[in-house]
Amino acid sequence: GMKSPYGAAIGCSPPIPSSPPAPPADCPNAIYVANYGSNNIAILDASTHAQLGTISGSGVNGPVSVAYDRIKQQLYVGNWNDDTVGVFNAATNVKMGILSGNGIDAPYGVGVGNEGRLYVANLDAQGGKGISRFDTNNQFAALPALTSTPYAGGIAVGVNKVFASNYFNNTIAIFDPTNNDAYIGSISGNGLNKPFGLAAVGLNVYAANNGANTLSEFDQTTLGFVRTVSGNSLNSPYGMAFNATDMFAANGNSTISDFSATSGAAFGVLAGSSINQTYGVAAGRSCGVLKKTMDFRRSLGNAKAPLLEREISSHGFAASAT
């Protein structure tokens, strides 16, 4: 069921250093899985779904969301237990700092935009601060919260738009990142039923309907309804993520449904011990835990090199947003 943490201390400890360099070109794509049940972030190979490692300890405390910053090569983990967001170097999986305060309250969604703003969707939203914001280009300085989405469950950064799901009123709020995230409208109807995670895939945006076991797809430009995606064992879906070929939906029964990012066709279901009460999922690239894997691939004459060409989409970076 839904969780309701309260309270957070203002601050960021320790100060976040400058962003790490870009990863080597041969770092393969990975899926980051926020496992509330096992209190860790599982790192899976995006192609084989084999577990490659985990992130746990300080900065991971009841994780319910995760986002990957393609530009800064950083990972953001929303923690329910203490209302914080852990910041990690995605190339090494080393903690860089912890964000708290500024309205963070049940951070079920995190996302980062082109302007360097980090968005945190607060499902409990004490004080009405539905979406907390931080400036990743300025030591994660706190920015004024967005209040028009009081119970936000998910965030997706699209093409000149930021989308936030309104879990309790079955809508998706829309903000303009080119105008300091001014509220510009909402999407409603068309099967939206307790929308939670969002994914901005290409020129469309998907919403995971936690109350209907479906995904609703909309056109980012016209905001018109495109279609409903169902099946593929969708089960009270929470967080969503995508890369250039796949779209993932984390289900309430500790599985992840995998779809084609272009057609919505079912690719299958991920399950197993690496997925444990999962609310959030992100797609990115992982280097630190994969050296042995890469060495093994090279020993085979890099026979699997084509798998490394699956780049993350250039539009919405993480769309993890539980």
C-alpha positions in Angstrom: 0.0 0.0 0.0 1.0 3.6 0.0 3.5 4.8 2.5 3.4 8.1 4.4 6.7 9.3 5.8 6.9 12.7 7.4 9.7 15.2 8.1 13.1 16.0 6.6 16.0 18.2 7.5 17.2 20.9 5.2 20.5 20.3 3.7 22.8 18.4 1.4 25.6 16.3 3.0 28.3 16.2 1.8 28.4 19.0 -0.8 28.0 17.5 -4.2 31.3 17.8 -6.2 31.4 18.6 -9.9 30.0 16.0 -12.3 32.2 13.0 -13.3 33.5 12.7 -16.8 31.5 10.9 -19.4 31.8 7.1 -19.4 33.9 5.2 -22.0 32.0 4.5 -25.2 31.9 0.8 -24.5 29.9 1.0 -21.2 26.8 -1.0 -22.0 23.3 -0.1 -21.2 21.8 -1.0 -17.8 18.5 -1.0 -16.0 18.6 0.4 -12.4 15.9 -1.2 -10.2 14.8 0.5 -7.0 14.0 -2.4 -4.6 12.2 -1.2 -1.6 11.9 -4.8 -0.4 15.7 -5.5 -0.3 16.8 -1.9 0.3 19.0 -1.6 -2.7 19.4 -0.6 -6.3 19.9 -3.6 -8.5 21.8 -3.1 -11.7 20.7 -5.3 -14.6 22.1 -5.7 -18.1 19.5 -4.1 -20.4 19.9 -6.8 -23.0 20.3 -10.0 -21.1 18.6 -8.8 -17.8 21.4 -10.5 -15.8 22.2 -8.9 -12.5 25.5 -7.0 -12.7 25.7 -5.5 -9.2 23.9 -3.6 -6.5 24.1 -0.2 -4.9 23.3 -0.1 -1.2 24.3 1.6 2.1 24.4 5.3 2.7 22.2 7.2 0.3 19.8 4.2 -0.2 17.2 4.0 2.5 13.9 2.5 1.4 14.3 3.4 -2.3 11.1 4.0 -4.2 12.4 5.8 -7.3 15.6 6.1 -9.4 16.7 8.4 -12.2 19.7 8.4 -14.5 21.3 11.7 -15.6 22.8 11.1 -19.0 24.6 14.4 -19.2 26.3 14.4 -15.8 26.5 10.6 -15.5 24.8 10.7 -12.1 22.1 8.5 -10.5 19.4 9.9 -8.2 17.7 7.6 -5.7 14.4 8.7 -4.0 14.2 7.2 -0.5 10.9 6.8 1.3 12.3 5.9 4.8 14.0 9.2 5.4 12.6 11.5 2.7 15.9 12.0 0.9 17.4 11.7 -2.5 20.8 10.0 -2.7 23.2 11.2 -5.5 25.6 8.7 -7.0 28.4 8.7 -9.6 26.9 6.4 -12.2 30.3 5.5 -13.5 31.6 4.2 -10.1 28.4 3.8 -8.1 30.0 5.9 -5.3 27.8 8.1 -3.3 28.3 11.8 -4.0 25.9 13.3 -1.5 22.3 13.2 0.0 19.6 15.8 -0.7 16.9 16.5 1.9 14.4 19.1 2.9 12.9 21.5 0.3 9.6 19.7 0.6 10.9 16.1 -0.2 8.2 13.9 1.2 7.6 10.3 -0.1 9.8 10.9 -3.2 8.2 8.4 -5.6 9.4 10.1 -8.7 12.7 11.7 -9.8 13.8 13.2 -13.1 16.3 15.6 -14.5 16.0 18.0 -17.4 18.1 19.7 -20.1 18.4 22.8 -18.0 20.0 20.8 -15.2 17.0 20.9 -12.9 16.3 17.9 -10.7 12.6 17.2 -10.1 11.4 15.2 -7.1 7.7 14.1 -7.1 6.4 14.1 -3.5 3.4 11.8 -3.1 2.7 13.0 0.4 3.5 16.7 -0.3 3.5 18.1 3.2 2.9 21.9 2.9 1.7 21.4 -0.7 5.1 21.2 -2.2 4.2 18.6 -4.7 7.4 18.8 -6.8 10.7 19.7 -5.2 13.4 21.2 -7.5 17.2 21.4 -7.2 19.8 23.0 -9.5 22.3 20.3 -10.4 24.5 23.0 -12.0 24.8 25.0 -8.7 25.7 22.5 -5.9 22.1 21.3 -5.9 20.8 24.6 -4.6 17.1 24.4 -3.7 14.7 26.0 -6.1 11.0 27.0 -5.3 8.7 23.9 -5.3 5.9 23.5 -7.8 2.6 23.4 -6.0 0.1 22.7 -8.7 0.6 19.0 -8.4 0.0 18.3 -4.7 0.3 14.5 -4.8 2.8 13.8 -7.6 3.6 10.1 -8.2 5.9 10.4 -11.2 8.0 12.7 -13.4 9.0 12.6 -17.0 11.1 15.1 -18.9 10.0 15.3 -22.5 10.5 17.7 -25.5 10.2 21.2 -24.0 7.7 19.9 -21.4 7.9 18.3 -18.0 5.1 16.0 -17.0 4.0 15.1 -13.5 1.3 12.5 -12.6 -1.5 13.5 -10.2 -2.1 10.1 -8.5 -5.3 11.1 -6.7 -7.1 13.1 -9.4 -6.3 11.0 -12.5 -4.5 13.7 -14.4 -1.0 14.6 -15.7 0.2 18.2 -15.0 2.4 19.8 -17.7 5.2 22.4 -17.0 7.3 24.5 -19.4 11.0 24.1 -18.5 12.0 26.9 -20.9 9.9 29.3 -18.7 11.0 28.3 -15.2 8.7 25.4 -15.2 5.5 27.4 -15.4 2.3 25.4 -15.3 0.8 25.2 -18.7 -2.1 22.7 -18.4 -3.0 19.0 -17.9 -4.1 15.8 -19.5 -7.1 13.9 -18.3 -9.4 11.1 -19.3 -8.5 8.4 -21.8 -8.0 5.6 -19.3 -5.9 7.5 -16.7 -6.5 5.7 -13.5 -4.3 6.5 -10.6 -1.4 7.4 -12.9 2.0 6.8 -11.3 5.2 6.4 -13.3 5.7 8.4 -16.5 8.0 7.9 -19.5 8.6 10.4 -22.3 9.5 8.1 -25.1 10.4 9.8 -28.4 7.6 12.3 -29.1 5.0 10.6 -26.9 4.5 10.2 -23.2 3.3 7.1 -21.4 1.5 6.9 -18.0 1.5 3.8 -15.9 -2.1 3.4 -14.6 -1.7 1.9 -11.2 -5.4 1.4 -10.8 -6.0 -0.2 -14.2 -3.1 -2.5 -15.2 -2.6 -0.4 -18.3 -0.4 2.3 -19.9 -1.9 5.3 -21.5 0.0 6.9 -24.4 -0.3 10.6 -25.4 1.3 12.8 -28.0 3.7 15.2 -26.4 3.0 18.0 -28.9 -0.7 17.9 -29.3 -1.4 16.2 -25.9 -3.9 14.0 -27.8 -4.6 10.4 -26.8 -2.7 7.8 -28.9 -3.6 4.4 -27.4 -3.9 2.2 -24.4 -1.2 -0.5 -23.9 -2.3 -3.6 -21.9 -1.2 -7.2 -21.3 2.4 -8.3 -20.9 1.6 -9.1 -17.2 1.1 -5.5 -16.2 0.1 -5.6 -12.6 -0.5 -2.3 -10.7 2.3 -0.6 -12.5 4.4 2.0 -10.7 7.6 3.4 -12.2 8.6 3.5 -15.8 11.8 3.9 -17.8 13.0 3.5 -21.4 16.1 3.3 -23.6 16.3 3.5 -27.4 14.7 0.0 -27.9 12.8 -0.9 -24.7 10.3 0.6 -22.3 10.0 -0.8 -18.8 7.2 -0.7 -16.3 7.8 -1.8 -12.7 4.8 -3.8 -11.4 3.4 -4.1 -7.9 4.0 -7.9 -7.8 7.8 -7.6 -8.0 8.1 -8.0 -11.8 9.0 -5.6 -14.6 7.1 -5.6 -17.9 9.3 -5.0 -21.0 7.8 -3.4 -24.1 9.1 -2.2 -27.4 9.8 1.5 -27.1 8.7 2.1 -30.7 5.7 -0.2 -31.2 4.6 -1.0 -27.6 4.8 -4.7 -28.4 5.4 -7.0 -25.5 9.0 -8.2 -25.1 8.5 -10.2 -22.0 8.6 -9.9 -18.2 11.6 -9.6 -15.8 11.3 -11.4 -12.5 13.6 -13.0 -9.9 15.4 -12.1 -6.7 16.9 -8.9 -8.2 13.4 -7.4 -8.4 11.9 -7.1 -4.9 8.9 -4.8 -4.1 10.1 -2.5 -6.9 8.5 1.0 -7.3 11.0 2.6 -9.5 13.2 1.8 -12.5 15.6 3.8 -14.7 17.7 3.1 -17.8 21.2 4.3 -18.3 24.8 3.1 -18.7 26.9 1.4 -16.0 30.7 1.2 -16.0 32.0 0.5 -12.5 30.5 -2.9 -12.0 30.9 -4.1 -15.6 34.7 -4.3 -16.1 34.8 -8.1 -15.8 31.8 -8.3 -18.1 33.4 -6.2 -20.7 36.7 -8.1 -20.5 34.7 -11.3 -21.0 33.0 -9.8 -24.1 36.4 -8.8 -25.5 37.7 -12.3 -24.9 35.0 -13.5 -27.2 36.1 -11.1 -30.0 33.5 -8.6 -28.8 30.8 -10.8 -30.4 28.2 -8.9 -28.4 29.4 -5.5 -29.5 26.1 -4.6 -31.3 24.4 -4.6 -27.9 26.5 -1.7 -26.9 25.0 0.5 -29.6 21.6 0.8 -27.8 21.9 4.4 -26.7 19.5 6.0 -24.4 17.0 8.4 -26.0 18.0 12.0 -26.4 14.7 13.3 -25.2 13.7 12.4 -21.6 16.7 11.2 -19.6 15.4 9.0 -17.0 11.7 9.0 -17.0 11.9 6.7 -14.0 9.5 8.2 -12.1 7.8 6.3 -9.7 
